[in-house]
Amino acid sequence: MASFRTWHCLLAFFLLASAASGQLSPTFYLTSCPALEIVVRASMIRALLAERRMGASLVRLFFHDCFVQGCDASILLDGAGNEKFAGPNVNSVRGYEVIDQIKANVEAICPGVVSCADIVALAARDSTFLLGGPSWAVPLGRRDSTTASQSLANSDLPAPTSSLSQLITAFGNKGLNARDLTALSGAHTIGFSQCQNFRDHIYNDTNIDSTFATLRRGNCQAAPGTSDSNLAPLDVTTQLTFDNAYYRNLLVQRGLLHSDQELFNGGSQDALVRQYSNNPALFASDFAAAMIKMGNISPLTGSAGQIRANCRVVNSS
């Protein structure tokens, strides 16, 4: 009994010390909300049963949150001047209602304890796993921002027209290296993109398989303003399964976005793309590590920020 009490005290001390020092930890809610991950997983299962594509959207939501002000749930804030209305996000980023539902489910058992930022991180992990990809222990303890930045969303999120050097710079600005870039881009093995994002690639680029370009032109007209929102799968092979087919597509010039094909276009990432295409375990391991690393971009911890009661609005003072 004495040894158990000693272990319990040491564990409590470790958790308090981690919180006080501002470090993220997978055990952050071990005592304050022990059922958190069960609730999030159950909520995600229901969301994906309703719409399997939602998994890709929630992985993207996490990316678009972390690249602007860090992983602070700033993208969830409503308001005309907020990040939802930035060019890369407006009428594009989705899944806000799923996060709202998960937050409501969590609040029902642990009111005022779990941040929206942590819920977004867990939803991204569970989306990946439930679609067939890897799982990982998500470091937790983020707090929610009280501000958002439409200007940073417009400037910091890499565009689908980016070159490889531009992508490496954009990721490098967030503390992510070229290997992280190539691994995280593998999230495009699930989900869809709008015609306006790949139109130039399928009509004007030369590093694209001609049969694939013709296929994609079928629902993406050349003239801007027409068919802009029409969707095509980012992975022509298995768009709703998290696997390494994305990289195999790149080898035969079937990347949907210009920025996708830049990863295999005679540049520095060609060798790694080949490795990922041949070794799904290596890709899965690197993707999980890169997602953890991305989740550590400038989190608010300790007394910074707040735990929003409603992910869409700042708590009233």
C-alpha angles and dihedrals in degrees: 000000000000092000091050091052090049091051091047092051092048091050091049090049091050092051093048092046092050091050093046093050093050094243121147115234135181087228096052093116096035093118103018097051110003095169094053099109093043090054093047093047093049090048091050093050089055091047094051093045087056093046122359092196089065090080092067090046093055093049087052091047089057091050093049091048097049095047092059117062089333129280096324106123090250089139090065095062115109123224137100093259096048133100096270087072097049116116097256092047111036113105087352115069111070141171098081092128091053090054089048090054094047090049091051091049092050093045089055091065103024109025116198095359112094123060125228088233091061091046090055090051093049092046090054091051094047092046090055094047097044091053091055102272133117128293129217141180104267114220106231138191102091119146128211125259123237092212139050131200122217090179093056091047089055094047106034105043110088115241125234087241093058122130121229092259091050091050093049090050094047092050092041089056087062095048094261121128131215092269090054089050093053094045095046091048085064087078082083087077083088132043140028139271133211123253092244089064097053104026095100092048096053095043105034111021121090098202093079133097107256095221091050092048090052091050093052093045087063092082101019115070120207096238114086114238094038121092089354094146097042111124134229128178116261087216110044091195109049108000096169099041123078105230139118097272089110090071094046087054091054091054090061094040096255099130109136098213127052087234091054095054091046087074089066107033107107094293141116096287098054094097093049092048088054090050093051091047090055100035115048091176091058091050092048092050094047092045092053091048092048092049090053090048092049090048088060094062107127099317120188109238141165110016096344118112120350144260102260115220089204115032092215099058139038115253112263113249 
